[in-house]
Amino acid sequence: MPDTQSSTDSSASHVERRHSRWYEIVLLSTPFQMLAGLIVVLLLPAMGAWGLDFWRYPDGPRVNTQWVVGLSFILIVLVLRRLSGFAGGGLIAHVAPVVSVIYLLAFAGLFFTRSDYSRPVLLSAYVLSLLWCYAGYFVGRRYRKVKLAVLPMGQDCALPSGPNLEIRHLTEPDLHGVRYDALVADLRSPAMTAEWERFVARCILAQIPVIHVRRVMESLSGQVRLDHLSENEVGTLLPSPLYVMCKRWMDIAVVLLAAPLALPVMVATAVAIRRDSPGPALFVQNRVGLGNHDFRIYKFRSMRLDAESAGARLAADGDERITRVGAFIRKTRLDELPQLWNVLKGDMSLIGPRPEQRVFVDQFDAEIPFYIYRHVVRPGITGWAQVMQGYAGDADATRIKIQHDFYYIKHFSLWLDILILFKTVRIVLTGWGAR
């Protein structure tokens, strides 16, 4: 006698094994992009400068240039791949900065080590690297749109589609033979029936990844939702001690290297502030930092001297307390330059959650769950919340900022700091998010 339950499951839960067209697999794979790209950026400039038989005469300039170009391109591919894994890490906005910075560092290395190299070949490789990375992005967008199938149960499963993301909200346990990259489900939902559980199991057997909806929401929004946290989960969001130590040394090195350029700008800013309004150029205030301890933060004064005569309050759009020079230095973030001294002292880092005044910390700690946990890392001059959200002027915006801060703590790494750095440069040039 046939197994009627198995027959029912088989007909109601039709799932096909994942399959992709061969050219999608080849064209979009990182090994192919790296290998084919290396051939392009290494051979074409060399043949143009030294002829088809350039490899027969391995002199110093040729060897040095080829090694630098090859290592630079490999690093470019790896960095872009890691940055694309974060929310807001879309490749199109970061191709030019990443390629330019890596080749600039390569040129600096050759220059300061006094190594012989070919400038035309290096410049040609730089242009070809840009073209190759942009071509890879557009080809990938054309042939590889991420497809997610979403189960209907759970309050957070209303995921929107996007330019590179196709969302299909299932109404029955059946994929109808369409290829999907992953199945998204709220695995803790009480509405999960036995039929849907068997469907999820069949998807796993068919090599279709099953992802909890919370992870997808975090990757799309760049936030760790506060209502998804529990006391045990907060305890696991601990930054890597090794990276904490390495980041501290990198902060010191960057500040010392930037000091010769920053000091003249700081002097000019101080003079402009003194000429614009009466009072000192520097503004000193207590803020809350690592471990919930207070420290004195240094900023260029952007408001009138009596700005807090009626008590501390957050800045708002069109705040009348801001001076003319203050509006400019806030928009360009020049008011933050004195905090380089806080970084040297160890009160702050270059990148991290922005420090708040004690009065606001106590207020938000009473209103927002787990708020105080943002002090598990050093505060920063710039941070994930600043580049993703901008200024937070009330409790609701601060709640969203905290969710961005938790995302930063959860993904605390060199790669995320690099992404924040690139976004910060763009924000300084555009003035976005300033008040």
Phi, psi and omega in degrees: 000132183290155177280102185294325180295319179294322179295320179296315179300319184294320181284328184274343184234062180286115181228129177258148178298146181301139176214145178226152176291146189299324183287334174294316181297316184286307187296326188262000181282144179297317178302319179294314181300321181288314183292311180294322178295320178300319179299318182292308187284339178272314189279314186298311178296323181294317180293326178291328183268324189241358179095170184294333182258035183298330185290347181280346184234076184281070178278177185304305182302320182292314181296314180299315182296316182295319178297316181294317180297315181297312180294323179296317182293319178299317179296322178300311181298317181293317181294314180298323179294319180290320180295326182291348179280351180260156173299137181074013182260031181305138187293323189301327182277346187242359179299305183298314178299316182295311181298317182294316181295317182294318178289329176295318176295322178296316178297318179298320178298316178295321183292312185284339175270001179056037179275144176284139180201169180256114178295316179301319180293318180296318179293318178297319179296323178298313180295317179294325177296318176299311182297320182295316181292319177295319178297320178298323179295312184290324176295318179297321179293328181286319188254350186225087173261123183294128181246125180238134173258127187247129176289149189281349184268148180108140183288336187261013186268009178274067183278136180271150173282163180216185182301323181245019184220125177248121181251130173238119180271113184287144174249345177214159183285074183201129177263357174055032175075007180272138180287132175231145182282333180196159174252130182250130184211150169270093187290349180259003183291133177292346180277359180289110182273170179296325179296316178291326177296319177294324178296317178299318179298321179293325177297319178297317179296331178274012177065031173261116182299142176249121186242136176292141186300331180297320179295321180293317179298320179296318183290332180275325187260340185072025181229148169256110186297132181294325181284358175262358185263149170233172181299322180291321181292322178299322181295339180273350181275063181256130179293152180295123179300325180295315180289328176303316180292314180296322181294324179298317179291324177294321177302313181298315182297317182294319180296316180295322179288327182276344185304315180300330178275325185284325185299313177300322178294322180293320178297314180297321179295317179299318179297317181296321180294316181296325180286331186279323184207151180291147178122172181290158178283327182267148176239121182247132185210148176282133175229168181255129184235214185304132178072016181066029179260144179281149173211165181263120181260146181246129178219160170284137182291125180243359180237169176294161181297328183265024186298328182244030179295332178262013181109161181288136174209152182288149178290148180234168176299132180067029182300124183288348180283344184278133180279174180296310177295324180300321179297321180291313184288334174287322180292322181268359180067017177293337180293346181271351187301322179299343179290351172301328176292322175297325178293315178299322180289339182097002177290327185225171171241166175294325183231130179168179177299142180291136180283144180246165174289154182301322182297323179283325177299313179296321180294310183289330177296327178282335185260330188242122179300140174064015182304318187296343183292342180296346180272016177282345175235163178295140174293161185231164174291322172229166183196177183298316180296323181293320183278339181264328187242322187094205185283138177254118186251001178208181185295321181295315178294326178293324177300318177293321178299320179296323178294324173293319179298320179293325175298318179298315181295320181294324183251027182305110185196166176297322184294319178292323176297322177297317178298317178297321179298314178298317180293326179295318178300317180296321181292319178299322181287332183259339182076016183293141172082002183275151174220000000 
